[in-house]
Amino acid sequence: MIRVGPGNAITDVPGLAVGSAADRGICSGVTVILPDARAVVAVDTQGGGTGTRELELLGTDATVDAVDAVVLGGGSAFGLAAADGVMGWLVEQGRGFSVGDLHVPVVPGAILFDLLNGGDKSGFRTTPDTALPYRVLARTAAASAGDAVSLGNAGAGYGATTTGHDGRRLKGGQGSASAMLDSGITVGALAAVNALGSVIANAAGQFLAGPLELGDEFGGRGGPVSVDALDHPLDKYGLPTAATNTTLAVVATDVTLTKGQAMRVAKMAQAGMARAVRPVFTPMDGDVVFALSTGRKALRDPVGDVARIGMAAADCLARAIARGVFAAETLGEWPGYIEAYPASR
């Protein structure tokens, strides 16, 4: 039997902390996933409109074998600069690989598109350093990293938006979930949900990930789901389909994995995104999944354990996506889940 970890968050994985920071004025934010020591990370990209940094280093044929943090941010391409803020903070902590008397942190990252959510983005047009807010937010997030993971309007999910089952506007958000396997392995996931598609299955507000709900982690809207398989509109912002969207995710385990094994876990975890969002992996989405190993436990079965970790990662990711939207609150013209789908309906 799979059990939820004590915090039902990715930080239930030993050796992992998360920090979130947001700017209410610009309606955007940053999330930092911070291992307590350099960690193996792999990545799988399925979206057609990604915005990423340092992904080539995560390939199985790349020389670098570990990273110091993973950053998820809003702000479209502006948000890629968030990794600079985290790098600066890590250098101050003496972290990164050594080059003479220097430390060089390796900080891959990915961004989501939240430039049309109603926040004040005028600073991006008028200030010389348009990415400065994200560097500051990222430093704040890294410095505040701990065991608690904020859900809903938090971190990279602060300005995230998505759609309801019928394509109407719905607030997206940051979600997290965990699972403890009978073997003693811990798996967790974190997602920033800014999808073009919807996580909602029907007019009753059930989640596509509903059958995977553990307890009432997303409002008891689980159980067998009847899906309204509508022709989903592709105009979330009322603009042509070129407007971009994204679901970003990190899955993690405390078992020691090679980059190749972590890559397999990332690929399996994408199935969780496909269960939780419809449509997914579109040309307008930048869907990315990072898989991270903190290496606290030995891998006993290189085939069976990796398969079990990947299966749990997919389930955790689907649950994290639903939890992020369930916890999100109304922001401007984007209604939160509880407002859009009241329980009494």
C-alpha positions as CSV (number, residue, x, y, z in Angstrom):
1,M,0.0,0.0,0.0
2,I,1.3,3.4,-0.9
3,R,1.1,6.0,1.9
4,V,1.3,9.8,1.7
5,G,4.4,11.2,3.4
6,P,4.1,13.3,6.5
7,G,3.9,16.6,4.6
8,N,2.4,15.3,1.4
9,A,5.1,17.3,-0.5
10,I,8.3,16.8,-2.4
11,T,10.2,17.8,0.7
12,D,9.2,14.5,2.3
13,V,12.2,13.2,0.2
14,P,15.1,13.4,2.7
15,G,17.8,15.8,1.7
16,L,15.5,18.2,-0.2
17,A,14.2,21.7,0.6
18,V,11.9,24.0,-1.4
19,G,11.7,27.8,-1.3
20,S,9.0,30.0,-3.0
21,A,8.8,33.8,-3.5
22,A,6.4,35.9,-5.5
23,D,5.9,39.6,-6.5
24,R,2.2,40.5,-6.1
25,G,2.6,43.5,-8.3
26,I,3.9,41.7,-11.4
27,C,1.8,38.6,-10.5
28,S,4.7,36.2,-10.9
29,G,7.1,34.2,-8.9
30,V,10.0,31.7,-8.5
31,T,10.4,28.3,-6.9
32,V,13.8,26.8,-6.0
33,I,14.2,23.1,-5.4
34,L,17.3,22.8,-3.2
35,P,19.1,19.6,-2.4
36,D,21.3,19.7,0.7
37,A,24.2,18.3,-1.4
38,R,24.8,18.1,-5.2
39,A,22.3,15.8,-6.7
40,V,21.8,13.8,-9.9
41,V,19.2,15.3,-12.1
42,A,17.8,14.3,-15.5
43,V,15.1,16.0,-17.6
44,D,12.4,15.0,-20.1
45,T,10.8,17.6,-22.3
46,Q,7.5,17.0,-24.1
47,G,6.0,20.4,-24.7
48,G,6.5,22.2,-28.0
49,G,7.2,25.7,-26.6
50,T,9.8,25.3,-23.8
51,G,11.9,27.9,-22.1
52,T,14.8,26.3,-20.4
53,R,18.4,26.7,-19.1
54,E,21.3,24.3,-18.8
55,L,19.3,21.3,-20.0
56,E,22.2,19.9,-22.2
57,L,24.2,19.4,-19.0
58,L,21.6,16.9,-17.8
59,G,22.0,14.5,-20.8
60,T,23.4,11.1,-20.1
61,D,26.4,11.8,-22.3
62,A,27.3,15.1,-20.6
63,T,30.3,15.5,-18.3
64,V,28.6,17.2,-15.4
65,D,27.2,14.5,-13.1
66,A,25.3,16.6,-10.5
67,V,23.6,19.9,-10.0
68,D,23.2,22.3,-7.1
69,A,19.6,23.4,-7.5
70,V,16.6,23.5,-9.9
71,V,14.7,26.7,-10.6
72,L,11.2,27.0,-11.9
73,G,10.0,30.5,-12.7
74,G,7.3,32.7,-14.2
75,G,8.1,35.6,-16.6
76,S,8.6,33.7,-19.8
77,A,12.2,34.3,-21.1
78,F,12.7,37.1,-18.5
79,G,12.3,34.5,-15.8
80,L,15.4,32.5,-17.0
81,A,17.5,35.0,-15.1
82,A,16.1,33.6,-11.9
83,A,18.9,31.0,-12.0
84,D,21.4,33.9,-11.7
85,G,20.0,34.9,-8.4
86,V,20.2,31.3,-7.1
87,M,23.7,31.0,-8.4
88,G,24.8,34.1,-6.5
89,W,23.2,32.8,-3.3
90,L,24.9,29.4,-3.7
91,V,28.3,31.0,-4.3
92,E,27.9,32.8,-1.0
93,Q,27.2,29.4,0.7
94,G,30.4,28.0,-0.9
95,R,28.5,25.6,-3.1
96,G,29.2,24.5,-6.6
97,F,32.0,22.6,-8.3
98,S,35.5,24.0,-7.5
99,V,37.5,25.8,-10.1
100,G,40.7,27.1,-8.5
101,D,39.4,29.3,-5.6
102,L,36.0,29.7,-7.2
103,H,32.7,27.8,-6.8
104,V,30.6,27.4,-9.9
105,P,27.0,26.2,-9.1
106,V,25.1,24.3,-11.8
107,V,21.5,25.5,-11.8
108,P,19.2,24.2,-14.6
109,G,15.8,25.8,-14.8
110,A,12.6,26.2,-16.8
111,I,10.0,29.0,-17.1
112,L,6.3,29.3,-17.7
113,F,4.4,32.1,-19.6
114,D,2.5,34.4,-17.2
115,L,2.8,37.7,-19.1
116,L,-0.9,38.0,-19.8
117,N,-2.3,37.4,-16.4
118,G,-3.1,41.0,-15.5
119,G,-0.1,41.9,-13.4
120,D,1.9,45.1,-13.9
121,K,4.6,44.1,-16.5
122,S,5.4,47.7,-17.4
123,G,8.9,47.3,-15.8
124,F,9.9,44.8,-18.4
125,R,9.6,47.7,-21.0
126,T,11.1,50.5,-19.1
127,T,13.9,49.3,-16.8
128,P,17.4,48.6,-18.1
129,D,17.6,45.2,-16.4
130,T,14.3,43.6,-17.2
131,A,15.1,40.4,-15.4
132,L,16.2,41.9,-12.1
133,P,12.9,41.1,-10.3
134,Y,13.4,37.4,-10.9
135,R,17.0,37.4,-9.6
136,V,15.8,39.0,-6.4
137,L,12.9,36.7,-6.1
138,A,15.1,33.7,-6.7
139,R,17.6,34.7,-4.0
140,T,14.7,35.2,-1.6
141,A,13.3,31.7,-2.4
142,A,16.6,30.0,-2.0
143,A,17.4,31.7,1.3
144,S,13.9,30.7,2.6
145,A,14.0,27.1,1.5
146,G,12.7,24.5,4.0
147,D,10.4,21.6,4.5
148,A,7.1,23.4,4.0
149,V,5.9,23.7,0.4
150,S,3.3,26.5,-0.3
151,L,0.4,25.5,-2.5
152,G,-1.8,27.4,-4.9
153,N,-0.8,31.1,-5.5
154,A,2.9,30.6,-4.6
155,G,6.3,30.5,-6.2
156,A,6.3,29.8,-9.9
157,G,2.6,29.1,-9.6
158,Y,1.7,32.5,-8.3
159,G,0.8,34.0,-11.6
160,A,0.0,30.7,-13.3
161,T,-3.4,30.2,-15.1
162,T,-5.2,27.4,-16.8
163,T,-8.7,26.5,-18.0
164,G,-11.8,24.7,-16.7
165,H,-13.3,21.6,-18.3
166,D,-15.1,23.9,-20.8
167,G,-12.2,26.1,-21.6
168,R,-13.2,29.0,-19.4
169,R,-10.6,30.8,-17.3
170,L,-9.3,29.1,-14.2
171,K,-6.5,30.0,-11.8
172,G,-3.5,27.6,-12.0
173,G,-1.0,27.2,-9.2
174,Q,1.8,25.3,-7.4
175,G,1.1,21.8,-6.1
176,S,3.0,19.1,-4.4
177,A,2.5,15.5,-3.3
178,S,4.5,12.5,-2.0
179,A,4.3,8.8,-1.6
180,M,6.1,6.3,0.7
181,L,6.4,2.8,-0.8
182,D,6.4,-0.4,1.1
183,S,10.1,-0.9,0.2
184,G,10.9,2.3,2.2
185,I,11.5,4.4,-0.9
186,T,10.2,8.0,-0.8
187,V,9.0,9.7,-3.9
188,G,7.7,13.3,-4.3
189,A,6.6,15.7,-6.9
190,L,6.2,19.5,-7.4
191,A,4.3,21.1,-10.2
192,A,3.6,24.7,-11.4
193,V,0.4,24.4,-13.4
194,N,0.0,27.0,-16.2
195,A,-1.4,24.7,-18.8
196,L,-3.3,25.5,-21.9
197,G,-5.4,22.5,-21.2
198,S,-7.6,21.7,-18.2
199,V,-7.1,19.6,-15.1
200,I,-10.9,19.4,-14.6
201,A,-12.9,16.5,-16.0
202,N,-16.5,17.6,-15.9
203,A,-19.0,20.2,-14.9
204,A,-19.1,18.8,-11.4
205,G,-15.5,19.9,-10.9
206,Q,-13.9,16.5,-10.6
207,F,-10.3,16.3,-11.4
208,L,-8.9,14.2,-14.2
209,A,-6.4,12.9,-11.6
210,G,-9.4,12.1,-9.3
211,P,-9.0,8.3,-9.2
212,L,-5.5,8.8,-7.7
213,E,-6.6,11.1,-4.9
214,L,-5.4,10.0,-1.5
215,G,-7.6,11.1,1.4
216,D,-9.3,14.4,0.5
217,E,-6.1,16.1,-0.7
218,F,-7.9,17.8,-3.5
219,G,-11.3,18.3,-1.9
220,G,-12.6,14.8,-2.1
221,R,-13.2,15.3,-5.8
222,G,-11.7,12.0,-6.6
223,G,-13.2,8.6,-7.3
224,P,-14.4,7.4,-10.7
225,V,-14.4,10.3,-13.1
226,S,-16.8,10.9,-16.0
227,V,-14.9,13.0,-18.5
228,D,-16.6,15.6,-20.6
229,A,-14.5,15.0,-23.8
230,L,-15.2,18.4,-25.3
231,D,-13.4,20.0,-28.2
232,H,-11.1,22.1,-26.0
233,P,-10.7,25.7,-27.1
234,L,-7.1,26.8,-27.6
235,D,-7.5,30.5,-26.8
236,K,-6.9,30.7,-23.0
237,Y,-6.0,34.4,-23.2
238,G,-8.5,35.3,-25.9
239,L,-5.6,35.5,-28.4
240,P,-4.4,33.4,-31.3
241,T,-3.0,30.0,-30.3
242,A,0.6,31.3,-30.5
243,A,0.2,32.4,-26.8
244,T,2.3,30.1,-24.7
245,N,1.6,28.0,-21.6
246,T,3.3,25.3,-19.6
247,T,3.3,22.8,-16.8
248,L,6.6,22.5,-15.1
249,A,7.4,19.7,-12.7
250,V,10.1,18.2,-10.5
251,V,9.9,14.6,-9.2
252,A,12.4,13.3,-6.7
253,T,13.4,10.2,-4.7
254,D,15.8,9.4,-1.9
255,V,17.3,6.4,-3.8
256,T,20.6,6.7,-5.6
257,L,20.1,6.9,-9.3
258,T,22.4,7.3,-12.3
259,K,21.5,10.0,-14.8
260,G,20.2,7.3,-17.1
261,Q,18.0,5.9,-14.4
262,A,16.8,9.3,-13.5
263,M,16.0,9.9,-17.1
264,R,13.8,6.9,-17.2
265,V,12.0,8.1,-14.1
266,A,11.4,11.5,-15.7
267,K,10.0,9.9,-18.8
268,M,7.6,7.7,-16.7
269,A,6.6,10.7,-14.7
270,Q,5.3,12.4,-17.9
271,A,2.5,9.9,-17.8
272,G,1.2,11.6,-14.7
273,M,1.1,14.9,-16.5
274,A,-0.9,13.2,-19.3
275,R,-3.4,11.8,-16.8
276,A,-3.9,15.1,-15.1
277,V,-4.1,17.6,-18.0
278,R,-6.2,17.6,-21.2
279,P,-4.9,18.5,-23.8
280,V,-1.2,18.2,-22.8
281,F,2.2,18.5,-24.6
282,T,0.7,20.9,-27.2
283,P,2.7,23.1,-29.5
284,M,1.8,26.0,-27.2
285,D,3.0,24.3,-23.9
286,G,6.5,24.1,-22.5
287,D,5.9,21.0,-20.5
288,V,9.1,19.8,-18.7
289,V,9.8,17.2,-16.0
290,F,13.0,17.1,-14.0
291,A,13.8,14.0,-12.0
292,L,16.2,14.3,-9.0
293,S,17.9,11.8,-6.7
294,T,19.2,12.8,-3.3
295,G,21.0,9.5,-3.0
296,R,20.2,8.7,0.6
297,K,19.4,5.0,-0.1
298,A,21.0,2.3,-2.2
299,L,19.3,1.0,-5.3
300,R,18.7,-2.6,-4.6
301,D,17.0,-3.6,-7.8
302,P,18.2,-1.6,-10.8
303,V,15.2,-2.6,-12.9
304,G,12.3,-3.2,-10.5
305,D,13.1,-0.3,-8.2
306,V,13.4,2.2,-11.0
307,A,10.1,1.0,-12.4
308,R,8.4,1.4,-9.0
309,I,9.9,4.9,-8.5
310,G,8.8,5.9,-12.0
311,M,5.3,4.6,-11.4
312,A,5.0,6.5,-8.0
313,A,6.5,9.6,-9.6
314,A,3.8,9.6,-12.3
315,D,1.1,9.2,-9.7
316,C,2.6,11.9,-7.4
317,L,2.9,14.3,-10.3
318,A,-0.8,13.8,-11.3
319,R,-1.8,14.5,-7.7
320,A,0.5,17.5,-7.4
321,I,-1.1,19.0,-10.5
322,A,-4.6,18.6,-9.1
323,R,-3.6,19.9,-5.6
324,G,-2.0,23.0,-7.2
325,V,-5.2,24.0,-8.9
326,F,-7.4,23.0,-6.0
327,A,-5.5,25.3,-3.7
328,A,-5.3,28.3,-6.0
329,E,-7.2,31.4,-5.2
330,T,-8.8,33.9,-7.4
331,L,-6.4,36.4,-9.0
332,G,-7.9,39.2,-11.0
333,E,-10.0,37.8,-13.8
334,W,-8.9,34.2,-13.1
335,P,-11.3,32.5,-10.6
336,G,-9.9,30.0,-8.1
337,Y,-11.1,26.5,-8.2
338,I,-13.5,26.8,-5.2
339,E,-15.2,29.8,-6.8
340,A,-15.5,28.2,-10.2
341,Y,-16.6,24.7,-8.8
342,P,-18.3,25.2,-5.5
343,A,-18.8,21.9,-3.6
344,S,-22.5,22.4,-3.4
345,R,-22.9,22.3,-7.1
